[in-house]
């Protein structure tokens, strides 16, 4: 059972790199038993070795992989729905496979993963779920229509799950990220810095900073907080 001094067992999807890896490192230092999920076996085993945790290979776009992940993970006290996928560009150029992948990884996978794990948390009377979203779920951005919509759906799930599982002691929150420096966003080049410069703080998130916020929402320190979508965007939401 998770307590303020024992974070319990934490499952982190997309935990093989970037923000997921930073969360795994931080929570393992705080005493959590970490389960890392992702598609890359080599990177996943590296994180597992580094954190003393377990790696379970899973592609959230694959329904069978999600079912297998649930079975292999066992009892989970904290679920971090961090895995994400994007295909950026004009709506007219969005491919059907890309659209389907965004819906599957950003929405359908977290839905069925949570639907399987949250009732078990509720039976034990405690648990926390943190969903990783984006500022473009609430703020229109050209070239990000399908991606933003898939994450907006995840934010809607956050509120619904908070209402559904809150009476049993399970908290559900989300973080809406602004520009963040990860292996994936490195390909954006100067575009990342331009987006970050538009925020009041004028800077991009570092993975370790985002991990601190996620760890807080997952912990007993955030016990009164549920159903919240917390902007982690260097103040960008205040500059609409």
N, C-alpha and C positions, 0 to 999 in steps of 0.2 A: 504493500500500500504506500502511495506517495504521501510524504509529510514535508513540512518545511525543511527538515534536515535530510530527507531522503526523497529525491525527485521521482524515484520509481523507474519504470521501464518506459522509454521514449522511442517511438517510431518516427523517423524522419524520411519522407519521400524526397527524391532528388537530393539525397544526402552525400553524393559522391564528389561534389565540387561546389564552389561559390558559397552562397549563403547557407545552403544545407550543410555543407562541410563545416562552416564556421559555427553553426548551431550545434552540430555533433561534438565538436571540440569543446565548446563552452559547457554544454550540459554534462559531458563526461567528467570535466574538471569539477563540476558541482556535485558529482556523485551519482549521476544517472546511469542506468544500464541502457546503452544506446543500441538501437537497431537501425542500420542505414539501408535504405532501399534506393535502387537506381538501375540503369541499364548496363553500365560499364563495369564489368567484373574486376578488371585490374584496379581501377580507381577506387571501387567500393572496398576491395580487400585492403587497400592502402589506408583508407579512413578507418576501417575496422581495427586494423593493427594499431594505428595511432591512438585510437580512443578506447581500446580494449573492448570494443563492441562486436556486434555481428553484422554481416552483410547479407542481405537477401535480394537477389536479382529479381527485378520486376519492371515491366513496361506498363505504365498505367493506361496506355491506349489499348491494352489487351485484357479483356474481361477475365480470361482464365488466369492470367498473371495476377490480377487483383485478388481473385479467390484464393490462389496459392499463397499469396503474401499474407492474407488474413490467417490462413491455417498455420503457416510457419511462424508467424510473429507471436501467436498465443495472446496472453493477457497483456494489454498495453494500458499504461496510466496516462500517457500524454501522446497525442498524435499531432505531428506537424505536417500539414498538407502543403509542402513546399514545391514539389515538382511542377514544372510548367513548360509550355511549348508555345512558340509564336512563329507566324509567317507574316512578315510585315510587307505592306505595299497597298496600292489602291485596291478598293473592293473589286473592281472589274477584273483585276489580275489575280485575285485570290483563287487558288486551286481548290477543287473539291477535296482532294486528299489532305491538303493543308488545313482546310476548314474543319474537316472531320477530326484531324489530329488535335487541333486546339480544343474542340469540344470534348474530346475523349480524355485528354490529359488534364485540362484545366477545370473540367466540370464533372463529366461522368465518372472518371476514376475516383476523385475525392468523394463523390456522392456515395458510391457503393462501398468504398473503403470505410467511410464513416458510418454508413448504415449497418455495417457488420460489426464494427468495433465499439461504437458509442453505447449500444444497448448493454454490452458487457460491463462497460464503465458504470452505467446506471445501476446495474445489479449490485455492484460493489459500493455504490454510493459516493463515488468521487471520480474525477477525471478532468482533463483539459484538452481542448483542441484549438490549434492556431492555424488559420488558413492564410496563405501568402497570396495577396492580390497586388494590384497596381493602381497608380493614380489615374490611369486612363480608363478604369472601370467607371469612374464618376465624371471624368473630364474628357470631353471629346478631343480626339487627336487624329488628324489625317493619316491614313495608312495603317491604322490600328483598330479598325472597326470590329472585325471578328475576334481579335485578341481581347480587346476591351470588353466586348459583350460576354465572352466566355468567363472572364474574371468577375464581371458584374453579377453573373449567375452564381459564382462562388460566394460573393458577398451576400446575396439573397439567402443562400443556404446558411451562411453564418447566423443571420438573424433568426431564421426558422429553427435551426438546431438549438440555438440558445433557448428558445421558447419550449422546444420539445423535450430537451434533456435537462434543462435547468432545475426543474423540481426534484430531480434525482441526484443533484449535486454535481452535474457535469457542466463545465463552463466552455463556451465556444466564442472565440474572438478572431479577428483578422487584422493583418497589417497591410496597408495600401502603400506600396513602395514607389518612391520617385526613382530617378536615375541612380543606378547602383553599379559599382565596378565589380564585374565578375568575368569569368572566362567567356561567357556567352556574349556579354555586352561589349567586350573588347572589339568585336567585329564592327561595332557602330562607329568607331573612330572618333572624329571630332564632333559628330552628332551628339554623343553622350555629354560632352562638355558643354555644348550649346544648350542642351535641355537643362542641365544642372545650373547653368549660369542664370536662368530665368527665375530661379527660386530665391527667396529672401536671403538664405544663407549662401547662395551662389556656389554650391558644391555638391558633388555626388556622394551617395552613401558608400561606406566601406562595409564589406560583409560582416566584419566583427561587430560593427555598430548595430547593424540590423539584428544580429544574433542576440545582442543584449536585450533588445526590445522584445523579441520573441520569447526569450527565456523568462523575462518578467511576466508576460501574459500567461505563460505555461505554469508559473509557480504559484504557491500559496500566497505570495505577496500581493497577487492580483485577485484575491478571493472575491471581492465585491464586484468584479468587472466581468460582464458577459454580454454578448450581443453587440459588441463594439467593433467598428472598423477604424483602426487607429492609423492616421496618416503618418508615414515615415518618409517624408519627401522634402526635407530641408525647408519646410514652410510653403511649398508650392501651392497647396490648397488654399492658403490665405491670400494668394495673389491672383485669384481667378479674374 
